[in-house]
Amino acid sequence: MKRGKWNSRIVWAFVWGTITVCGTQNSWSQTAISSIYNVPMAEYPKVDEQRRALFRLYAPEAYDVKADICGKKYPMTKDNNGMWTVTTDPLVVGFHYYFFIVDGVQVTDPASDCFYGCGRMASGIEVPESPEEAAYYTFNKSIAHGQVRECQYYSEVEGQVRRCFVYTPAEYETSPKSKYPVLYLQHGMGEDERGWHEQGHMANILDGQIASGKCKPMIVVMDYGDCGYIHGTKKGETRDEFGASFGNILLRDIIPFVEKTFRVKTDRDHRAMAGLSWGGHQTFQITLTHLDQFAHIGAFSGAILMAPGQNITDVYGGVFSDADKFNKQVHTLFLGQGTEEGMGCDRMSQSLKEAGINHVYYASPGTHHEWLTWRRCLNEFLPLLFKQ
Amino acid sequence: MKRGKWNSRIVWAFVWGTITVCGTQNSWSQTAISSIYNVPMAEYPKVDEQRRALFRLYAPEAYDVKADICGKKYPMTKDNNGMWTVTTDPLVVGFHYYFFIVDGVQVTDPASDCFYGCGRMASGIEVPESPEEAAYYTFNKSIAHGQVRECQYYSEVEGQVRRCFVYTPAEYETSPKSKYPVLYLQHGMGEDERGWHEQGHMANILDGQIASGKCKPMIVVMDYGDCGYIHGTKKGETRDEFGASFGNILLRDIIPFVEKTFRVKTDRDHRAMAGLSWGGHQTFQITLTHLDQFAHIGAFSGAILMAPGQNITDVYGGVFSDADKFNKQVHTLFLGQGTEEGMGCDRMSQSLKEAGINHVYYASPGTHHEWLTWRRCLNEFLPLLFKQ
């Protein structure tokens, strides 16, 4: 949600349903809608009724401009006024990072807001679902709303100030004596602590589920997982070391800060951790080696890293080798991914099943390794938490 | 503050004090420091001990690259590997938006975080002051910290959801029965509701003043002033109409939302408004026509718009024509600007003085129409508020 355009645009978008029936190829320019992430007064980029993005860049002196989205580079065409344009293929629904490539340089679109992804600030566009499909992550004016609080705290581990975002539910304001369970929720590689509320619309998801009683009122903490750059760029770092410093920061700085600052329950039964992609890997790495501190675990498109020939019962100190013990200790174990991304969570689920490990596996229909998968995963994960 | 680099970098920067004495022109590459706004693992841009920015962009296929900062375009030089570099002239201290111009296209630096300014997302660089000078807007680990809360609310005026940021002081958490005065604080033209806490470091300024007792604990509300694009781009809009819709939104949506959601004092003696640049103009426009609702007013580098030949006693329905009445009604009237920008606040102050209007005028030494001027203005303004 940027400057409040989310709600009305989503609804407006689906006037399409009617228009498309009698429309022709030539009519898209009338019915395509501006992306919800455009800066004020920017008409383009747009998305048309076939879910194609329409990009535009004024670059009279450039000799080669492409649009770079969903893993494909689309050559753009220059008109006599120096305006480059292109219409993409139909795109998968959901949020996509994108760039322009101007004479070989990958740049952001001046007409788009920016989002931290791909190890840098990127442009973003939302190819909308139907209002019904999008309802769970869309602002609902009829319910009470929580807040996403930006907090600064001093990290003893790093010896410097850090930032985290903390979602508090609406009732946190009005029930000054209540204490709440906490979900620590992590972004993926090349992203940062802004991802879940800016790209993920997590506040709308939580607000909706809490209002309807689908999930328990809870606090959600989003911090920087030290994996906000593309793998391998930190000097001398191995794959195992990538983002490994975050465990220490979480356990020694973040959790103590949260428990000192907010009214939260501090036992393991009321502490969850989840993450997407590399954040899912970090979640497994941290929680499965600290089961005395976490009872709820989620990995969205995130992998258990297993060496070739390694068995599921070998990893994380053999935590999956005693299924009875594990199933008693861990109240929630959730794996999810998009059907189009192939991150291996389905095979992992199969291995866990064979090992007798209770868990929930969710496959998001038709989505890739992108934020719509993770919004859906969060939506499936939340109702499982803090039931005891 | 991004990912916690602010504090340590500022201190590190001033190792320079010693190094420069025995340094030479050739030694800058050893002593220049990475900008605090760089994305993780990005070494450049840097700032050297002469307050020059060192920019770098990999663009092997581009034929012309410039760095665009502080109103000047610096041609960059390409080496054999396709890396373009330039060192700027010495720059004014403080925060500067900047861009690269690649074959005629203004783009952001992939190595920098982005900030909404200039009607689009822009790169940002901080040319640091000394730790002593910067202390008031730098994170202080020894004091209690407030929070900046992102809130979504439904605007009846606009018929859609909007976003605002609300700073709550540290004691808001621990004194659940206390009520607080409110400052409504506005960004400038081409910026948005993110400006004051991202570019302005307002939370650090408030935290420090509240901890030392210099200002009263208060709530600060930052919303989008409908002037986040460059003047004239809204179809058919006149200068008078630019951002004019915000007054209605503030009075009918934002203030009611804040007073319903937060524990705040709701009388005019405990309600202030201030803004920078066009936000200062909006502040005058709104408060001086609603003095029944505001008793504290601040304009930082912002102008009263006066037609040629118009007198100060003619504007805003003649509100300045009865000095005694005005001085009794308005507890704080503050004007400030940088000595290098010439926004006319000094002349306005002179006119107000001649009309017998009590006010404070502050000139920020050596700063331009940029965020360091506005951090300083806020720092001077806050102690004046809510004294009765």
Interface residues (C-beta under 8 A of the other chain):
Chain A: M1 K2 R3 G4 K5 W6 N7 S8 V39 P40 M41 L57 Y58 A59 P60 E61 A62 Y63 D64 V102 D103 G104 V105 Q106 V107 T108 P110 A111 S112 D113 C114 Y116 G119 R120 M121 F139 K141 H145 Q147 V148 R149 E150 C151 Q152 Y153 Y154 S155 E158 G159 Q160 V161 R162 R163 V166 E173 P176 D192 E193 H197 A203 N204 Y224 G228 Y229 T233 K234 T261 F262
Chain B: M1 K2 R3 G4 K5 W6 N7 S8 V39 P40 M41 L57 Y58 A59 P60 E61 A62 Y63 D64 V102 D103 G104 V105 Q106 V107 T108 P110 A111 S112 D113 C114 Y116 G119 R120 M121 F139 K141 H145 Q147 V148 R149 E150 C151 Q152 Y153 Y154 S155 E158 G159 Q160 V161 R162 R163 V166 E173 P176 D192 E193 H197 A203 N204 Y224 G228 Y229 T233 K234 T261 F262
